[in-house]
């Protein structure tokens, strides 16, 4: 089962040919949600922790991919 629903309009328009990394693509698609949460709820401890967590997961994943390649 794919972590990204294929019937979501934005996802359907993305090119899925060749080698692709679903985790990386999911992290890229979640970036605007992080920004939207901060815009919607303002800068608080919760949204700052959410954004920091997103950045940490993104950086750790990129490091892991870089080391394992």
Phi and psi restraints in degrees (range 20) as a CNS / XPLOR table:
assign (resid 1 and name C) (resid 2 and name N)
       (resid 2 and name CA) (resid 2 and name C) 1.0 -76.9 20.0 2
assign (resid 2 and name N) (resid 2 and name CA)
       (resid 2 and name C) (resid 3 and name N) 1.0 139.4 20.0 2
assign (resid 2 and name C) (resid 3 and name N)
       (resid 3 and name CA) (resid 3 and name C) 1.0 -71.6 20.0 2
assign (resid 3 and name N) (resid 3 and name CA)
       (resid 3 and name C) (resid 4 and name N) 1.0 -14.1 20.0 2
assign (resid 3 and name C) (resid 4 and name N)
       (resid 4 and name CA) (resid 4 and name C) 1.0 -111.2 20.0 2
assign (resid 4 and name N) (resid 4 and name CA)
       (resid 4 and name C) (resid 5 and name N) 1.0 120.9 20.0 2
assign (resid 4 and name C) (resid 5 and name N)
       (resid 5 and name CA) (resid 5 and name C) 1.0 -66.5 20.0 2
assign (resid 5 and name N) (resid 5 and name CA)
       (resid 5 and name C) (resid 6 and name N) 1.0 129.5 20.0 2
assign (resid 5 and name C) (resid 6 and name N)
       (resid 6 and name CA) (resid 6 and name C) 1.0 -75.7 20.0 2
assign (resid 6 and name N) (resid 6 and name CA)
       (resid 6 and name C) (resid 7 and name N) 1.0 -14.2 20.0 2
assign (resid 6 and name C) (resid 7 and name N)
       (resid 7 and name CA) (resid 7 and name C) 1.0 -90.9 20.0 2
assign (resid 7 and name N) (resid 7 and name CA)
       (resid 7 and name C) (resid 8 and name N) 1.0 1.7 20.0 2
assign (resid 7 and name C) (resid 8 and name N)
       (resid 8 and name CA) (resid 8 and name C) 1.0 -74.4 20.0 2
assign (resid 8 and name N) (resid 8 and name CA)
       (resid 8 and name C) (resid 9 and name N) 1.0 125.7 20.0 2
assign (resid 8 and name C) (resid 9 and name N)
       (resid 9 and name CA) (resid 9 and name C) 1.0 -55.7 20.0 2
assign (resid 9 and name N) (resid 9 and name CA)
       (resid 9 and name C) (resid 10 and name N) 1.0 -41.6 20.0 2
assign (resid 9 and name C) (resid 10 and name N)
       (resid 10 and name CA) (resid 10 and name C) 1.0 -66.4 20.0 2
assign (resid 10 and name N) (resid 10 and name CA)
       (resid 10 and name C) (resid 11 and name N) 1.0 -40.0 20.0 2
assign (resid 10 and name C) (resid 11 and name N)
       (resid 11 and name CA) (resid 11 and name C) 1.0 -69.4 20.0 2
assign (resid 11 and name N) (resid 11 and name CA)
       (resid 11 and name C) (resid 12 and name N) 1.0 -37.1 20.0 2
assign (resid 11 and name C) (resid 12 and name N)
       (resid 12 and name CA) (resid 12 and name C) 1.0 -61.7 20.0 2
assign (resid 12 and name N) (resid 12 and name CA)
       (resid 12 and name C) (resid 13 and name N) 1.0 -29.3 20.0 2
assign (resid 12 and name C) (resid 13 and name N)
       (resid 13 and name CA) (resid 13 and name C) 1.0 -84.6 20.0 2
assign (resid 13 and name N) (resid 13 and name CA)
       (resid 13 and name C) (resid 14 and name N) 1.0 -9.7 20.0 2
assign (resid 13 and name C) (resid 14 and name N)
       (resid 14 and name CA) (resid 14 and name C) 1.0 -75.8 20.0 2
assign (resid 14 and name N) (resid 14 and name CA)
       (resid 14 and name C) (resid 15 and name N) 1.0 143.4 20.0 2
assign (resid 14 and name C) (resid 15 and name N)
       (resid 15 and name CA) (resid 15 and name C) 1.0 -74.5 20.0 2
assign (resid 15 and name N) (resid 15 and name CA)
       (resid 15 and name C) (resid 16 and name N) 1.0 126.8 20.0 2
assign (resid 15 and name C) (resid 16 and name N)
       (resid 16 and name CA) (resid 16 and name C) 1.0 -112.4 20.0 2
assign (resid 16 and name N) (resid 16 and name CA)
       (resid 16 and name C) (resid 17 and name N) 1.0 30.5 20.0 2
assign (resid 16 and name C) (resid 17 and name N)
       (resid 17 and name CA) (resid 17 and name C) 1.0 -97.3 20.0 2
assign (resid 17 and name N) (resid 17 and name CA)
       (resid 17 and name C) (resid 18 and name N) 1.0 152.4 20.0 2
assign (resid 17 and name C) (resid 18 and name N)
       (resid 18 and name CA) (resid 18 and name C) 1.0 77.0 20.0 2
assign (resid 18 and name N) (resid 18 and name CA)
       (resid 18 and name C) (resid 19 and name N) 1.0 -164.8 20.0 2
assign (resid 18 and name C) (resid 19 and name N)
       (resid 19 and name CA) (resid 19 and name C) 1.0 -72.3 20.0 2
assign (resid 19 and name N) (resid 19 and name CA)
       (resid 19 and name C) (resid 20 and name N) 1.0 131.8 20.0 2
assign (resid 19 and name C) (resid 20 and name N)
       (resid 20 and name CA) (resid 20 and name C) 1.0 -144.7 20.0 2
assign (resid 20 and name N) (resid 20 and name CA)
       (resid 20 and name C) (resid 21 and name N) 1.0 153.7 20.0 2
assign (resid 20 and name C) (resid 21 and name N)
       (resid 21 and name CA) (resid 21 and name C) 1.0 -115.0 20.0 2
assign (resid 21 and name N) (resid 21 and name CA)
       (resid 21 and name C) (resid 22 and name N) 1.0 107.3 20.0 2
assign (resid 21 and name C) (resid 22 and name N)
       (resid 22 and name CA) (resid 22 and name C) 1.0 -65.0 20.0 2
assign (resid 22 and name N) (resid 22 and name CA)
       (resid 22 and name C) (resid 23 and name N) 1.0 -35.0 20.0 2
assign (resid 22 and name C) (resid 23 and name N)
       (resid 23 and name CA) (resid 23 and name C) 1.0 -66.6 20.0 2
assign (resid 23 and name N) (resid 23 and name CA)
       (resid 23 and name C) (resid 24 and name N) 1.0 -45.3 20.0 2
assign (resid 23 and name C) (resid 24 and name N)
       (resid 24 and name CA) (resid 24 and name C) 1.0 -60.5 20.0 2
assign (resid 24 and name N) (resid 24 and name CA)
       (resid 24 and name C) (resid 25 and name N) 1.0 -45.6 20.0 2
assign (resid 24 and name C) (resid 25 and name N)
       (resid 25 and name CA) (resid 25 and name C) 1.0 -64.0 20.0 2
assign (resid 25 and name N) (resid 25 and name CA)
       (resid 25 and name C) (resid 26 and name N) 1.0 -37.4 20.0 2
assign (resid 25 and name C) (resid 26 and name N)
       (resid 26 and name CA) (resid 26 and name C) 1.0 -65.4 20.0 2
assign (resid 26 and name N) (resid 26 and name CA)
       (resid 26 and name C) (resid 27 and name N) 1.0 -41.3 20.0 2
assign (resid 26 and name C) (resid 27 and name N)
       (resid 27 and name CA) (resid 27 and name C) 1.0 -63.6 20.0 2
assign (resid 27 and name N) (resid 27 and name CA)
       (resid 27 and name C) (resid 28 and name N) 1.0 -40.7 20.0 2
assign (resid 27 and name C) (resid 28 and name N)
       (resid 28 and name CA) (resid 28 and name C) 1.0 -63.7 20.0 2
assign (resid 28 and name N) (resid 28 and name CA)
       (resid 28 and name C) (resid 29 and name N) 1.0 -41.9 20.0 2
assign (resid 28 and name C) (resid 29 and name N)
       (resid 29 and name CA) (resid 29 and name C) 1.0 -69.8 20.0 2
assign (resid 29 and name N) (resid 29 and name CA)
       (resid 29 and name C) (resid 30 and name N) 1.0 -26.1 20.0 2
assign (resid 29 and name C) (resid 30 and name N)
       (resid 30 and name CA) (resid 30 and name C) 1.0 -81.0 20.0 2
assign (resid 30 and name N) (resid 30 and name CA)
       (resid 30 and name C) (resid 31 and name N) 1.0 -16.5 20.0 2
assign (resid 30 and name C) (resid 31 and name N)
       (resid 31 and name CA) (resid 31 and name C) 1.0 -54.1 20.0 2
assign (resid 31 and name N) (resid 31 and name CA)
       (resid 31 and name C) (resid 32 and name N) 1.0 -49.1 20.0 2
assign (resid 31 and name C) (resid 32 and name N)
       (resid 32 and name CA) (resid 32 and name C) 1.0 -62.9 20.0 2
assign (resid 32 and name N) (resid 32 and name CA)
       (resid 32 and name C) (resid 33 and name N) 1.0 -28.0 20.0 2
assign (resid 32 and name C) (resid 33 and name N)
       (resid 33 and name CA) (resid 33 and name C) 1.0 -66.5 20.0 2
assign (resid 33 and name N) (resid 33 and name CA)
       (resid 33 and name C) (resid 34 and name N) 1.0 -37.4 20.0 2
assign (resid 33 and name C) (resid 34 and name N)
       (resid 34 and name CA) (resid 34 and name C) 1.0 -64.1 20.0 2
assign (resid 34 and name N) (resid 34 and name CA)
       (resid 34 and name C) (resid 35 and name N) 1.0 -46.7 20.0 2
assign (resid 34 and name C) (resid 35 and name N)
       (resid 35 and name CA) (resid 35 and name C) 1.0 -63.4 20.0 2
assign (resid 35 and name N) (resid 35 and name CA)
       (resid 35 and name C) (resid 36 and name N) 1.0 -41.7 20.0 2
assign (resid 35 and name C) (resid 36 and name N)
       (resid 36 and name CA) (resid 36 and name C) 1.0 -63.1 20.0 2
assign (resid 36 and name N) (resid 36 and name CA)
       (resid 36 and name C) (resid 37 and name N) 1.0 -38.9 20.0 2
assign (resid 36 and name C) (resid 37 and name N)
       (resid 37 and name CA) (resid 37 and name C) 1.0 -63.4 20.0 2
assign (resid 37 and name N) (resid 37 and name CA)
       (resid 37 and name C) (resid 38 and name N) 1.0 -40.8 20.0 2
assign (resid 37 and name C) (resid 38 and name N)
       (resid 38 and name CA) (resid 38 and name C) 1.0 -66.9 20.0 2
assign (resid 38 and name N) (resid 38 and name CA)
       (resid 38 and name C) (resid 39 and name N) 1.0 -41.2 20.0 2
assign (resid 38 and name C) (resid 39 and name N)
       (resid 39 and name CA) (resid 39 and name C) 1.0 -66.4 20.0 2
assign (resid 39 and name N) (resid 39 and name CA)
       (resid 39 and name C) (resid 40 and name N) 1.0 -38.1 20.0 2
assign (resid 39 and name C) (resid 40 and name N)
       (resid 40 and name CA) (resid 40 and name C) 1.0 -76.6 20.0 2
assign (resid 40 and name N) (resid 40 and name CA)
       (resid 40 and name C) (resid 41 and name N) 1.0 -44.8 20.0 2
assign (resid 40 and name C) (resid 41 and name N)
       (resid 41 and name CA) (resid 41 and name C) 1.0 -100.1 20.0 2
assign (resid 41 and name N) (resid 41 and name CA)
       (resid 41 and name C) (resid 42 and name N) 1.0 -4.2 20.0 2
assign (resid 41 and name C) (resid 42 and name N)
       (resid 42 and name CA) (resid 42 and name C) 1.0 79.2 20.0 2
assign (resid 42 and name N) (resid 42 and name CA)
       (resid 42 and name C) (resid 43 and name N) 1.0 173.5 20.0 2
assign (resid 42 and name C) (resid 43 and name N)
       (resid 43 and name CA) (resid 43 and name C) 1.0 -83.7 20.0 2
assign (resid 43 and name N) (resid 43 and name CA)
       (resid 43 and name C) (resid 44 and name N) 1.0 111.5 20.0 2
assign (resid 43 and name C) (resid 44 and name N)
       (resid 44 and name CA) (resid 44 and name C) 1.0 -135.7 20.0 2
assign (resid 44 and name N) (resid 44 and name CA)
       (resid 44 and name C) (resid 45 and name N) 1.0 179.0 20.0 2
assign (resid 44 and name C) (resid 45 and name N)
       (resid 45 and name CA) (resid 45 and name C) 1.0 -62.0 20.0 2
assign (resid 45 and name N) (resid 45 and name CA)
       (resid 45 and name C) (resid 46 and name N) 1.0 -40.8 20.0 2
assign (resid 45 and name C) (resid 46 and name N)
       (resid 46 and name CA) (resid 46 and name C) 1.0 -66.0 20.0 2
assign (resid 46 and name N) (resid 46 and name CA)
       (resid 46 and name C) (resid 47 and name N) 1.0 -47.5 20.0 2
assign (resid 46 and name C) (resid 47 and name N)
       (resid 47 and name CA) (resid 47 and name C) 1.0 -70.7 20.0 2
assign (resid 47 and name N) (resid 47 and name CA)
       (resid 47 and name C) (resid 48 and name N) 1.0 -33.3 20.0 2
assign (resid 47 and name C) (resid 48 and name N)
       (resid 48 and name CA) (resid 48 and name C) 1.0 -65.6 20.0 2
assign (resid 48 and name N) (resid 48 and name CA)
       (resid 48 and name C) (resid 49 and name N) 1.0 -41.8 20.0 2
assign (resid 48 and name C) (resid 49 and name N)
       (resid 49 and name CA) (resid 49 and name C) 1.0 -65.7 20.0 2
assign (resid 49 and name N) (resid 49 and name CA)
       (resid 49 and name C) (resid 50 and name N) 1.0 -39.4 20.0 2
assign (resid 49 and name C) (resid 50 and name N)
       (resid 50 and name CA) (resid 50 and name C) 1.0 -61.4 20.0 2
assign (resid 50 and name N) (resid 50 and name CA)
       (resid 50 and name C) (resid 51 and name N) 1.0 -47.1 20.0 2
assign (resid 50 and name C) (resid 51 and name N)
       (resid 51 and name CA) (resid 51 and name C) 1.0 -66.3 20.0 2
assign (resid 51 and name N) (resid 51 and name CA)
       (resid 51 and name C) (resid 52 and name N) 1.0 -42.5 20.0 2
assign (resid 51 and name C) (resid 52 and name N)
       (resid 52 and name CA) (resid 52 and name C) 1.0 -64.1 20.0 2
assign (resid 52 and name N) (resid 52 and name CA)
       (resid 52 and name C) (resid 53 and name N) 1.0 -41.1 20.0 2
assign (resid 52 and name C) (resid 53 and name N)
       (resid 53 and name CA) (resid 53 and name C) 1.0 -62.1 20.0 2
assign (resid 53 and name N) (resid 53 and name CA)
       (resid 53 and name C) (resid 54 and name N) 1.0 -42.6 20.0 2
assign (resid 53 and name C) (resid 54 and name N)
       (resid 54 and name CA) (resid 54 and name C) 1.0 -60.2 20.0 2
assign (resid 54 and name N) (resid 54 and name CA)
       (resid 54 and name C) (resid 55 and name N) 1.0 -46.3 20.0 2
assign (resid 54 and name C) (resid 55 and name N)
       (resid 55 and name CA) (resid 55 and name C) 1.0 -64.2 20.0 2
assign (resid 55 and name N) (resid 55 and name CA)
       (resid 55 and name C) (resid 56 and name N) 1.0 -42.7 20.0 2
assign (resid 55 and name C) (resid 56 and name N)
       (resid 56 and name CA) (resid 56 and name C) 1.0 -62.2 20.0 2
assign (resid 56 and name N) (resid 56 and name CA)
       (resid 56 and name C) (resid 57 and name N) 1.0 -46.6 20.0 2
assign (resid 56 and name C) (resid 57 and name N)
       (resid 57 and name CA) (resid 57 and name C) 1.0 -62.1 20.0 2
assign (resid 57 and name N) (resid 57 and name CA)
       (resid 57 and name C) (resid 58 and name N) 1.0 -42.7 20.0 2
assign (resid 57 and name C) (resid 58 and name N)
       (resid 58 and name CA) (resid 58 and name C) 1.0 -62.9 20.0 2
assign (resid 58 and name N) (resid 58 and name CA)
       (resid 58 and name C) (resid 59 and name N) 1.0 -47.9 20.0 2
assign (resid 58 and name C) (resid 59 and name N)
       (resid 59 and name CA) (resid 59 and name C) 1.0 -65.9 20.0 2
assign (resid 59 and name N) (resid 59 and name CA)
       (resid 59 and name C) (resid 60 and name N) 1.0 -44.4 20.0 2
assign (resid 59 and name C) (resid 60 and name N)
       (resid 60 and name CA) (resid 60 and name C) 1.0 -62.4 20.0 2
assign (resid 60 and name N) (resid 60 and name CA)
       (resid 60 and name C) (resid 61 and name N) 1.0 -39.1 20.0 2
assign (resid 60 and name C) (resid 61 and name N)
       (resid 61 and name CA) (resid 61 and name C) 1.0 -65.1 20.0 2
assign (resid 61 and name N) (resid 61 and name CA)
       (resid 61 and name C) (resid 62 and name N) 1.0 -43.9 20.0 2
assign (resid 61 and name C) (resid 62 and name N)
       (resid 62 and name CA) (resid 62 and name C) 1.0 -63.0 20.0 2
assign (resid 62 and name N) (resid 62 and name CA)
       (resid 62 and name C) (resid 63 and name N) 1.0 -40.6 20.0 2
assign (resid 62 and name C) (resid 63 and name N)
       (resid 63 and name CA) (resid 63 and name C) 1.0 -63.5 20.0 2
assign (resid 63 and name N) (resid 63 and name CA)
       (resid 63 and name C) (resid 64 and name N) 1.0 -43.2 20.0 2
assign (resid 63 and name C) (resid 64 and name N)
       (resid 64 and name CA) (resid 64 and name C) 1.0 -61.4 20.0 2
assign (resid 64 and name N) (resid 64 and name CA)
       (resid 64 and name C) (resid 65 and name N) 1.0 -43.9 20.0 2
assign (resid 64 and name C) (resid 65 and name N)
       (resid 65 and name CA) (resid 65 and name C) 1.0 -64.9 20.0 2
assign (resid 65 and name N) (resid 65 and name CA)
       (resid 65 and name C) (resid 66 and name N) 1.0 -41.4 20.0 2
assign (resid 65 and name C) (resid 66 and name N)
       (resid 66 and name CA) (resid 66 and name C) 1.0 -64.8 20.0 2
assign (resid 66 and name N) (resid 66 and name CA)
       (resid 66 and name C) (resid 67 and name N) 1.0 -38.3 20.0 2
assign (resid 66 and name C) (resid 67 and name N)
       (resid 67 and name CA) (resid 67 and name C) 1.0 -75.8 20.0 2
assign (resid 67 and name N) (resid 67 and name CA)
       (resid 67 and name C) (resid 68 and name N) 1.0 -38.2 20.0 2
assign (resid 67 and name C) (resid 68 and name N)
       (resid 68 and name CA) (resid 68 and name C) 1.0 -79.0 20.0 2
assign (resid 68 and name N) (resid 68 and name CA)
       (resid 68 and name C) (resid 69 and name N) 1.0 -10.2 20.0 2
